[in-house]
Amino acid sequence: MKNNNTTKVSYVFFGPANVGKSTIIGYMKTFHFNKASFAIEIEKIKKKLGNNYISDRLYSYFVDEAKDEYKKNIEKKHGITKGTSKYTHISKMGDFYLIDTPGGDGYESQRFKGISIANIGIFAIEIKQ
C-alpha cells in the first residue's frame, strides 16, 4: 500500500544578489528536458525577450518565466529576483521543493520568508579565481 502522506523536502537557495541562485534552480528545472524540447523553450524565451535576451541568464529565465518576472525585469532592466517563489521538482529519485529568494538589499523580509519555510538551506556565494 502506497503512503500518500509523505512530506516533500524544501530546499531554499539564499545569498547575495547576482551569484546564480535562480540559475541553479533553472538548471534543475530544465535538466530532464531533451535537446529538442530545450531548444523550443529557448526560442520561446528569446522571442518573448527580444533584444533584452542575455545568454548568461539562460537558466534563470526559466525561473523568471514561472514567476512572470519578464515584464518587471525588462521594464526596470534589473534581471534580479524580486520575490520568494516555490517550485515543485519531480524526479525519479523523489519530489522536492526548490525555493528561490532574492539576494538584493531591501528584500530581507522575502529572504527570511523563504528560509523560514524550508527544511534545508543552501547559501550561494560567488567564487572568483
C-alpha positions as CSV (number, residue, x, y, z in Angstrom):
1,M,0.0,0.0,0.0
2,K,1.4,3.4,-1.0
3,N,1.7,6.1,1.6
4,N,0.5,9.3,0.1
5,N,1.2,11.3,3.2
6,T,4.9,11.8,2.6
7,T,6.3,15.2,3.2
8,K,8.4,16.8,0.4
9,V,11.7,18.3,1.4
10,S,12.1,22.0,0.7
11,Y,15.5,23.4,-0.3
12,V,15.9,27.2,-0.1
13,F,18.7,29.0,-2.1
14,F,19.8,32.2,-0.5
15,G,22.7,34.6,-0.6
16,P,23.9,37.9,-2.2
17,A,22.4,39.2,-5.4
18,N,23.8,38.0,-8.7
19,V,25.6,34.9,-7.5
20,G,23.4,32.4,-9.5
21,K,20.6,31.2,-7.2
22,S,17.9,31.4,-9.9
23,T,20.4,30.0,-12.4
24,I,20.9,26.9,-10.3
25,I,17.2,26.4,-9.9
26,G,16.6,27.0,-13.6
27,Y,19.2,24.3,-14.4
28,M,17.5,21.9,-12.1
29,K,14.1,22.6,-13.6
30,T,15.3,22.0,-17.1
31,F,17.7,19.1,-16.5
32,H,15.2,16.5,-17.7
33,F,14.4,18.3,-21.0
34,N,15.6,16.6,-24.1
35,K,17.6,18.7,-26.6
36,A,14.6,19.4,-28.9
37,S,12.3,20.5,-26.1
38,F,15.1,22.6,-24.6
39,A,15.7,24.3,-27.9
40,I,12.0,25.1,-28.3
41,E,11.8,26.6,-24.9
42,I,14.9,28.7,-25.5
43,E,13.4,30.1,-28.7
44,K,10.2,31.0,-26.8
45,I,12.2,32.9,-24.3
46,K,14.3,34.7,-27.0
47,K,11.1,35.7,-28.8
48,K,9.5,37.0,-25.7
49,L,12.6,39.0,-24.6
50,G,13.8,40.2,-28.0
51,N,16.8,42.4,-27.6
52,N,16.7,42.1,-23.8
53,Y,17.8,38.4,-24.0
54,I,21.2,37.8,-22.3
55,S,22.7,34.3,-22.9
56,D,24.4,34.2,-19.4
57,R,21.0,34.4,-17.8
58,L,19.5,31.5,-19.8
59,Y,18.7,29.2,-16.9
60,S,17.4,31.9,-14.6
61,Y,14.9,32.9,-17.4
62,F,13.1,29.6,-16.8
63,V,12.6,30.7,-13.2
64,D,11.7,34.2,-14.1
65,E,9.1,32.9,-16.6
66,A,7.5,30.8,-13.8
67,K,7.3,33.9,-11.6
68,D,6.1,36.1,-14.5
69,E,9.1,38.4,-13.9
70,Y,9.9,39.0,-17.5
71,K,7.8,42.2,-17.7
72,K,9.1,43.6,-14.4
73,N,12.8,42.9,-15.3
74,I,12.5,44.2,-18.8
75,E,10.9,47.4,-17.6
76,K,13.4,48.0,-14.8
77,K,16.4,46.5,-16.6
78,H,17.5,44.7,-13.4
79,G,17.3,41.0,-14.2
80,I,17.1,40.1,-10.5
81,T,14.7,38.1,-8.4
82,K,12.2,40.3,-6.6
83,G,10.2,37.8,-4.5
84,T,10.3,34.4,-2.9
85,S,8.9,31.6,-5.1
86,K,8.5,27.9,-4.5
87,Y,8.7,25.2,-7.3
88,T,7.9,21.5,-7.2
89,H,10.7,19.4,-8.7
90,I,9.6,15.9,-9.8
91,S,12.3,13.3,-10.5
92,K,12.7,9.6,-10.4
93,M,14.6,9.9,-7.1
94,G,11.7,11.7,-5.4
95,D,9.8,15.0,-5.4
96,F,11.0,18.1,-3.6
97,Y,10.5,21.8,-3.5
98,L,13.0,24.5,-4.7
99,I,12.6,27.9,-3.1
100,D,14.2,30.9,-4.7
101,T,14.8,34.0,-2.7
102,P,16.0,37.5,-3.7
103,G,19.5,38.5,-2.7
104,G,19.3,42.2,-3.2
105,D,19.3,44.8,-0.4
106,G,15.8,45.7,0.6
107,Y,14.4,42.2,0.2
108,E,15.3,40.9,3.6
109,S,11.7,40.0,4.6
110,Q,11.3,38.0,1.4
111,R,14.5,36.2,2.0
112,F,13.6,35.4,5.6
113,K,10.2,34.1,4.5
114,G,11.9,31.6,2.1
115,I,14.4,30.5,4.8
116,S,11.6,30.0,7.4
117,I,9.6,27.6,5.3
118,A,12.5,25.4,4.1
119,N,13.9,22.2,5.6
120,I,17.4,22.7,4.1
121,G,19.2,26.0,3.3
122,I,21.8,26.4,0.6
123,F,23.9,29.5,0.9
124,A,25.1,30.5,-2.5
125,I,28.2,32.7,-2.9
126,E,30.3,33.8,-5.8
127,I,33.8,32.4,-6.1
128,K,36.3,34.2,-8.3
129,Q,39.7,32.9,-9.2
